[in-house]
C-alpha cells in the first residue's frame, strides 16, 4: 500500500521570478536565483533586489556552493556573486558559449567552452586544458585539486597544477554530464543514450546503469554518500553506492512515482529526504526510509518544469524555481 501523501503547501512562500530560473542559492541567509534573462534575483524578507550579471545576454547555466553563485552566459562571460555583493566577472571566453560549470568549496571554479576547459583556483590563477572533444560536464573531485571532464568517449581526470596528460576513463559514446561520489571512489556520467556509465576510480572498473526513458540531467548525492539520486524517469531513480562495488550487481530504488518525468533532484543536507521536481512543475519530498511523500507544490495544468532547487545548509529551507519564471521558498515547520 502506498504511503499517505500529506501537504506542506501552506509553508511555501511564492516568488514571481519573471524569467526562467537557471539556479537557486542561499547568499548568506538571503534566497537568490540566477535567471535566464541575465539577472540575479535576491528575494529577502520584505525586499526584492535584481542585479545584472550578463547584460543583454542569457545565463545558460549556473552553480551555487556555500555563499556564492556562479553563472555562465552566451556572452562568454563567467560571473560570481557573493553575499550582498554585485556580480563580478571571473572569466571570459571571448564570446564563446559557456557549456559547463563546476564549483569547489575552497572558492575554485571550472568552466568550459567547446573543447577549452579552464580552472580558476581560490587565489584567482587560471589554468587551461584542451579536451579531446566538446565538453558538456565538469565536476571537481572531492580529494585534491582535480577536475572530472566529460566529453565524447569518456571522462578525463585533470590536475590543473600538474604537467602531463590527464587520466582517462574510457567508454564509447557521448558523455553529457559527470558527477563524483563524495568519497571520490566512483565517477558517474550521463550519456546521450539515456543511460549512466560509471567507473570505480581505483581500477577503472566499468558500471552500466540503463533503463531510463530520457536523459539524466540532474544528480544529487545523499549526505552520507551512500545514495545517488537521478532524474530522467517518472520517478526518482536512486542508486546504492555503499558497497565497494557501488551499484554493480544491484538495482536502484524508485521513489516519487508519478505520470510526469523527474526534472530536478536535491537530497536534504542532513537526512535521507529527497526533493523531487517534475516536468509538470510538481514538487514533493520523498523519505527513503519509509517511502513517505510530502506534497510541496501542485501547480496548475500547463506549468513549466522544475529547473532548480537548493537546500539551506541547516536543511530548514528549500528554494525552487521553474522554466516559466515561478519560484518559491519552503520553510519546514519545526
Buried (B, 14 or more C-beta within 10 A) or exposed (E): EEEEEEEBBEBBEEBEBBBBBBBBBBBEEBBBBBBBBBBBBBBBEEEEEBBBBBEEBBBBBBBBBBBBBBBBBBBBBBBBBBEEEEBEEBBEBEEBBBBBBBBBEEBBBBBBBBBBBBBBBEEEEBBEBEBBEBBBBBBBBBEEBBBBBBBBBBBBBBBBEEEEEBBEBEBEBBBBBBBBBBBBBBBBBBBEEBBBBBBBBEEEEEBEBEEBEBBBBBBBBBBBBBBBBBBBBBBBBBBBBEEEBBBBEEEBBBBBBBEEBBBBBBBBBEBBBBBBBBBBBBBBBBBBEEEBBBBBBEBEEEBBBBBBBBBBEEBBBBBBBBBBBBBBBBEBEE
